[in-house]
Each structure stands twice: as C-alpha cells, then as structure tokens.
Amino acid sequence: MSTPAPLRIDFVSDVSCPWCAIGLASLQQALAKLDGEVTAEIHFQPFELNPQMAAEGEDAVEHLVHKYGSSATQIAANQEMIRARGAALGFTFDMDRRRRVYNTFDAHRLLHWAELEGHHLALKQALLRAYFTDGEDVSAHDTLLRLAVEAGLDAEHAREVLASDEFADEVRAQEQFFQSRGIHSVPATIVNGQHLISGGQPPEAFEQALRQIVAAG
C-alpha cells in the first residue's frame, strides 16, 4: 500500500496572536498522534493583527480595551482561559511578562526567509516563546537576530535581511492573497488549499479533521 502524499498545511497566523500559539501546539500534537497515518508539510503564512502598530508598541491591556472594547475583568478572564489552554498543551503563557503589543512585520519577513532555509518551524516556535513566555519585544532587531541564530539560521544573512526590505513584497503579497481568500481572523489552518480549520482548536479537532481529509482523498 503506497503512502499518501503529504498534506500541505498553510498555517496563517501572527506571532502576537495567543490563539495562534495554541492552534500550532494543537496541530503539532494531532500530527504526532497521526504519525504513520498522515504526513504533512507546514507552511507559515503571514497575517498582521496590527499592521499599523508603531515601533514602540502599545500597552497590551490598553490595546485590548481600545480595539475590542473589553473590560479589565473580561481581559483577565480571557487571559486565564488562554493560560490554561496553553498549559494543557505544554505551552507557557506569562501574561505578567507580556505587557506590550508590537509590530510583527519584520518577524514575518524573517519567517519567510527561514522557510527558504528550512528553519521556519524552529523560528516560529522561538518567536512565540519569546513573546508569550518571556515577554520580549519581537519587533526589536537584536531580539529577532538572536532568535534567528537560535533557530539555526546564519547570523550575517539574518542581519542583512533585517537591515533591508528583503522579502517585504513577498510577505505583503501573501497577506493580500489569504485576505482575498476570506481569511480575516487567525489562526486559519488551510489543508491542501481547500479545507479550512478555523481558530485555535484542540488537538482532537485537528486530528478528526485531518483524518476526514485523508479519508476523502
């Protein structure tokens, strides 16, 4: 019996989106459980929650109040739910350290290059941990450079990418492409270009959806 072709999974997300961290961890757990039955190639696609965010960022709570009209009580309840969901998946959200929201465009440029080099998963995970667990500024070039090196990328080339506009056009084109396909919230997991799994679903939901997609051929 021949092995089915790997599924192409486009994971549309932002590195400042907590539900994207949850969705990715859930997806990876589902794929681990399906090991031997399903193979997949994950491609990270860019989505900016706050494309107009200034370089200095914005206080995270103030940002949520202004953007969504949330109360401090609602924000605290949502953060606790996110923290608990992450903990169940082995991902640590430290909301006390993650105090600001930052512009993520340069992080997406670096991720685009990392995929060309085969280090996109390591960099994506490093970015999510740096922001949500350690509260780091993921718009700062020194932070991005350090994370790129930790992910196995060449330091000098990473420095050149960050110092230039390299891959800016490619990132904007990908953002526009997925928005034109109706993706206006993330995470959005698109399998083989046609099956959409929306939101930070639990591992069981990803597992069931992937089984159904493979079974349908």
Sequence and secondary structure as in RCSB ss.txt:
>XXXX:A:sequence
MSTPAPLRIDFVSDVSCPWCAIGLASLQQALAKLDGEVTAEIHFQPFELNPQMAAEGEDAVEHLVHKYGSSATQI
AANQEMIRARGAALGFTFDMDRRRRVYNTFDAHRLLHWAELEGHHLALKQALLRAYFTDGEDVSAHDTLLRLAVE
AGLDAEHAREVLASDEFADEVRAQEQFFQSRGIHSVPATIVNGQHLISGGQPPEAFEQALRQIVAAG
>XXXX:A:secstr
      EEEEEEE TT HHHHHHHHHHHHHHHHTTTT  EEEEEEE  S TT  TT EEHHHHHHHHH   HHHH
HHHHHHHHHHHHHTT    TTT  EE   HHHHHHHHHHHHHT HHHHHHHHHIIIIIT   TT HHHHHHHHHH
TT  HHHHHHHHHS TTHHHHHHHHHHHHHTT  SS EEEETTTEEEESS  HHHHHHHHHHHHHH 
